[in-house]
Amino acid sequence: MSFFEKLTQAITNYQTLLVVGLDPNPEMIAQSEINHSSLDFLQETYSKLLKSIITQTTGLVCAYKPTLGFYQALGAPGIELLSEIIKAIPSDIPIILDAKHGDINTSTIIAQVIFEQWGIDAVTVTPYTGHDHVAPFLVYPNKGVFILCHSSNPGAIALQEYPTPETPFYLQVVKEAKMWGAIQQVLLEVGTTNVNVIKKIRSVAPERFILMRSIWSQKDQLQSILTAGLNSNGDGLLIPIPQDFFKEDNLTEQVKILKQEINETRNQIMTQENSCQLWTPDVCLFDTHPYQDLILQLYDIGCLLFGEYIQASGATFSYYVDLRQIISNPQIFHQVLRAYADILEELQFDRIAGIPYGSLPTATGLSLMLHSPMIYPRKEVKAHGTRRLIEGEFNPGEKVVVIDDILITGKSVMEGSKKLQSSGLIVEDIVVFIDHEENVKDKLESNGYKAYSVLKISEITETLYAAGRINQQQYQRLS
């Protein structure tokens, strides 16, 4: 799983934008202990403190952020401590190493150590030496790179505001960074309490995640910072937990209160934008489906409708599936893509093919997520232009996995597959999101295709009924 997937999934699962700094900071322990303690004792002391922080904040944060410099200051024991802390972090929560790396000559080896040896998910870098410095980190497509574009340090103003406050250097950094990589890979780091700075950066990079720094010197600014920095989906900002929290005995409670405060502002912003709402699960089932939350979200946003609906085939069903709405809800769309990807990662193929028109956004998203080239068969061949039957580049003999949204009769997916095969491509596997379960998979198998589905309509029905979303009459009709 990539860093971006891990991050957005943690945000969705735990409904939080909070990030915890995990640093062996001397301010965390008494100065007398530091002056009269061995490095081994300090390592053990810091280990207990940092692991306690992890235990108290698990389930309340979307990322952990150790600062490399604090560990390096302890020498070899510090690096051992970092390795120990990395292993203590839950596997579903991404790790951002705050390295602020800025040396072009060591970029390649540092990237190898951070990403390959330590298994870190993302890193912070300084951009002054340009794209050549960042490129070795971007070689790892599943990792994240945060570009420092603004610092809260007063001494940085002379550089950041150059040549004028209207056209500052930090905005040029943002513009350049956007060209270095996709939104899933290149992110921004911003240290400031100046709301106008955040507004300017957000206006230039509305699609990028921003890791905030140094926002707690003016605690009454939180709502203004959130309003300026959050995107219309209620995310896009990563908020650090105040260092003061770590000195108190009730860390968990304070983090919960802060999380709630942030989520209230998120909900207000999303309501004002009339965009996708912040979704939280409202049921607790003992026998849960692996995609229970996704099923409930799809129902809640109107993708799963129940009534009397005429399908494209002419048949009348007691339900209708409309997946087109998910493209307007990035978090849910990402979950759908991840569910497809869980199947695709077990298959062998050279290219992804989407069936027009409903599954083309999904196929495009999977192509980007899995770094696999995409093609698609035209629904109709036009009499002008290239008159191609297949759009996209391919070579005869390549193996293609076909993507569709729902299996009802199998007609459209087989027609598309035959067009691909007529052009010399090999089609063996078909992956859909929902299987209607009228023996369509058997029909496809008799025609030489192996079909896979994320969900079956019976699984959706059982989950919605158990969660109280549909009544017994609806349940019996669907069953």
N, C-alpha and C positions, 0 to 999 in steps of 0.2 A: 504494500500500500504506500502511495506517495505521501510526502509531507502534507500537501494541500488537502488531500483526501482525509488524512488522519486528523488534521486541524478542523476542517469543516464538520467532520463526523463527531469530534469531541464537542464542538460548539453546539451541535444539534442534540447530541445525547445528554449532555449535562446542562444545556441552556445557560451557557456562561461565556463571557469574553475575557475572563480574568486569567492572568499569567503570574506565576510565582517565580521570583528570583531565588535561586538556590546557591548562595554564596557563603564561603567560609570567611565572612567579614569580621575583622577584629572587634567591631562595634557590638557584635552579638554576645561577646563574653567579657568578663572583667579584665581590665588592663593588668592587674596583678597576676592573673593566670597566664597571660601571654608572656610577661617578663620572666617568669620563673618556671616555665614549662618546656619540656622537650617537644620536638616536632611530632614524635609519636603520640604524646599525650594530647597535643593540639588536634592531630588527625582524628583521634578517637573522640574527643570532645565535639569537634565539628560534625563528625559522622552521626553522632546521636542527635544533635540539634537538627541537622538537615533532614535526617530520616523522620524525625518527629514532625517536621513541617510537612513533609510529603504525606504522612499518615493523616494529619489533620486537615489537609486540603484536597485529598483525593475525592473526586466526584464533584468538586466545586470549581475546578479550573480547567482550561482547555489547553494549557501548555506549561512546561517548566523551563526555566531559563537560567542555567548556571553561567557565571561570568568567568571566562578562562583565566583572566589575570589574577584573580584571588587564589586560584588553585596553583598557578605557576609560582606565586610568591612563596608558597610552602615547599618548593623544590620537588624532589621525587615523591615524597609522601603526599604532596598535593595532587599530583597526577594519579597516584593510587587512590586517593580519596575521590577524585572526579569519577574514576572508573566504578568505584563502589556506589556512588550516588546515582550514576546512570543506570546501573542494574536495579536500583531500588525503586525507580520510577515505573509506574504501571505501563504495560506495553501499549495500551490504547491511547496514551497521552503523548503527543509529540514533544521532542526536546529541541529547544533553540539554544545553541551555544553562542553566547555573547562574546565573540572573539575580537570584533572590530579589526579584523585582519586587514592590513594595508600595504604589505610588502609584495611587490610583483614577483620578486625572485623566488619567493618561497610558497607562492600560491598553490602550485601543483602538489607539492609534498604535504602541505597543510590540509588541502582538500582531501587527499588520500587518507591521512590519519583521522581527520574528523569524521568523514563519511564512511570509510571502509573499515578502519580499525575500531573506532569508538561507536559506530552505529548511530551517530547523531542525525537528526532529521532536518535541521536547518541551521544556518550560521549567519552572523552579522558581519558585514565587511564595510570598509571605508572606500569611497569611489574615486578618490583624487587621481589615481593613476589610470583611471578609465576602464574601458571594457576588457583590455588585455589582462588586467588584474583579476577581474571577476570571472572571465571565461573558464579557467580551470575548475571553478566551483559549479559552473553551469553544465559541465560535461556530465554531471550526475542528474539526469532528467527527473528523478523522483524526489530530489532534495529541494529545499527552499533556501533562497539567498535574500537576506534583508539588507537593503542598501541604506546606509546612514545618509540622510539628506538634510537633516537639521538638528543642531545641538542646542541645548538650553544654556550652555556655558556662555556667560557674558562676553568673554574674550573672542568668541567666534563671530560676533556680530559684524566686525570689520570685513570678514570674508563672506559670510552668508548673505549680507545685504548688498554686496557689491554687484554691479556698479551703482544701483539705486534701489531703494526699498520697493519701487514699482516693478522693477525687472531684476529681482535678486538672483544670486548665484544658486541658492538652494532649489529654486524652481527649475533652473536649467538641469540640475542633477536629476530631479524627478523626471523631466522630459527625456533625458538620455537613458535613464534606467529603464523606462518603459520600452525602449527599443532593444534592450539587452535580452529580454526573455518574456515568456508568457506570464499571465497573471498568476498561474499556479506555481510558478518557479521564482519570479522576481517580485519581492515585496519591499516595503519601505519601513524605515525606522525614523521616528520623529521625536525629538525631545523639546518640549515647549509647554508653556501655560498660556501662550498667546493664541487666542481663538482665531484671530485673523490669519495667522500663519497656517493653522490647520485648515481653514476654509480655502485658502489659496491652493494648498497641496491637494485637497480633496477635489477641487474644481479641475485641476490638471490631470489627476489620476483617480477618477471616480470609481474605477473597477479594482483598484489595488488594496490589499490588506495593509494596514499601518500598525506597526508595533510602537505604542506610545511610551515615552520615557519622561521622567522628571515632571510629573503633572501634579504632585502632591504638595508642592510648596505653597500653592493657593488652593486649599481643599474645597472652597466654595465654588470653584470653577468646573467641577466635574460635569454638571448637567450641560453647561455651555460647550465643553469639550466634546461631549457625546453628541450633542445636536449638530456641531460643526463637522464632526468626523465620521459618524455612522452613515452608511449608505442607506438607500431606500428599503433594503431588505433587513435592516436592523443589525447588521454586522459590519465587517470591514475594519474594525478597530480591535486591537488587543490591549487590554488595560492592566498595568502592573498592580499587584497588591502592595499597599504602603508598607515600607520597612518597619514603621512603628508597630504594626500588627504583631510582628514576630517577638516583640518584647513583652507582650501581654499573655495572660494565662488562658484567655478565651479566644484563641485564634480562629477556631472553626466558626464560632458564632458571629464574630466580626466579619469574616469572609462571606457568610450567608447573608448578612444584612447588606453588605456592599453589592453582592450579586443581585439581590432583590431590587436594590435602588437602580442599578444599571438596567435591569430587565424592564422595569417600569418605564424608563425613558425610551428603551428600544420599542416597546409596545406603542407608546405615544407617537413616535416617529413613523412607525409602520402604518398606524391608523391614519395619520395625516397624509401619508404618501399614497394611501389606498392601494398598498402593495401587499405582498405575502405576509400573513400574520405570524407572529411568534407562536409556534405550536408546542404544547406540552402534553404529555400523555396524561389521561384522566382515568385510566383503569389499571387494575393490578390483577392479572390473571395468573393462576398457578401453572397452567399448562400453556406456555406462550409459544407462538409461532416465531421463527427466527426473524421474520419481517413484519412482526405485529405492528410496530409503530409506523412503518411505512404504509401498511394497509389502512390503518386508521387515518393517517394524514391524507392519503389519496381520497378516502371517503369524505373527510371533513372539508376538503377544498373543492369537492364536486366532480372529481374524476370518476367516481363510481356511483352511478345513478340507478335507482330502482323504480320500476313502473312498467309501462308497455311501450316498447321501442322497436321500430322496424329497422332491421339491419340492412347492410348493403346488399346482402344476398336475397332480400325480400322476406326473410323469415322474421317473425315477431318474437322477441325475447322479453323476459321480465326484468332485464337489467340492461344498462348501456355503459360501456367503458369509453371515456373520453380522456385520453392521455395528452391531448394537445395543450392542456392548461399547465402542465408541469414545466414547460419551457419558460413560463413567467415566474416560476418559483425556484430559484437556483438551488436552494438547499435540498428541496425534495427531488429536483431533477438530478442532483448529484447522487443522492441515495439510490435512485433508479439506475443510474449509470453504474454505480458500484455493484448493484445486485446483478446486472448483466455481466459485468467484468468478472465476478466470482465464477461464472460459468465459462466465459471465454478464456480465462487464464488456464483452464484445464484442456483446451483444445489446441490443435495445430492448424495454422492457416497463414497465408501470405497477405491477404487483404480482407477488409471488411466491406460488405455490400449491404446498403440499406434499400428497403422496398419503398418506392414512392407511394404516397407523399408523407404519410403519417410517421414513418420510422426514420426519415432522413435526419431530423435533429438528433435523435438518439444515436444513430450510426456515426454522425459527425462528432458528437461528444465522446463516444467510445474510441474513435480514431485518435482523438487528441489525448485521451486518458491513457490508452495502451500504446501510443506511438506506432500505430499500424495504419498504412495507407488505406484510403477509402475509395470505393467506386459505387456506382449504382446503375441499374438498368432503367432506361427511360420507360415511362408508362405508355407513351406514344412517340413514334419517330416522326419528327417534323420534316416538312418538305423543303426547309431552308436551312442555312447554316451548314454545320458539318454533317448533319443527318445521322449522327451516331446512335447506335442502339445502346451502347454502354458509355457512360460518362466517367472520365478519369483514366489514368494511365495504368496499363496492365500488360502482362505477357501471357500468351496461351500456355496452358499447362500449370498455371499457378492455382493454388487451392484457396477458395473463398468461403468464408463463413457468412451466412445470410442473416440479417437482423430484421425482425418485424415486431409489431407491437402486440397483436393478439391473434391467436389461432381460432377461427370459427369454422370455416370450411376448408381452409388450406389452399383455396384457389389462387389468390393473389400471390402468395409466397411461392407456389409452384410455377406460376407463369413467369415471375421474375427470375427464379432459379434456372428455368429452361432457357431464358434469354442469355443469361450468363454462360450457360453450358454451350449454347450455339456459337458463342464467340471463343470457344476453346478453353474455357475455365472449368475447374473441377469444383463441384458443389456437393458436399456430403453432409454438412452440419447446418442446421437452422436453429436460431435462438430467438425466442419470443418472450415477452413479459408475462402475458396471461394465456393460459390454455383453457379453452372452452370445455374441453374434456368429452367431446362427442366422437371419441375414437379417431380424431384427426391425426394424432401422432402415428397411429397404425396405418392410416391412409398414406401419410408421407413416407413411412418406412417401406410400404409396398412399392413406392415409386423411387426407392433408392436413397432416401434422405433420413438422417437421424435428427429428431427434433428434441430440443431442450426448452424448458420454461422456468422462469423465475417463480411464478405462482400459478396455481390451479384455481379455477373459479370456486371449487369446493373449499379450498383453504381460505379464500377470501370470505366466503359465506360463513364458515365456522367461526372465524375470528370476529367478524362484525356482529354476529349473533351473541357470542360470548361477551362481547364488550357492550352490548345493549344498543348498538347502532341501528340494527334492524329488528323488527318484531317477529313473533313466531310465525305469523302468516307468511311474511316475506321469506323467512328462512325455509319453510316447508315448500313453498313454490320453487325456490332455487334448488332445493335438495332433490 
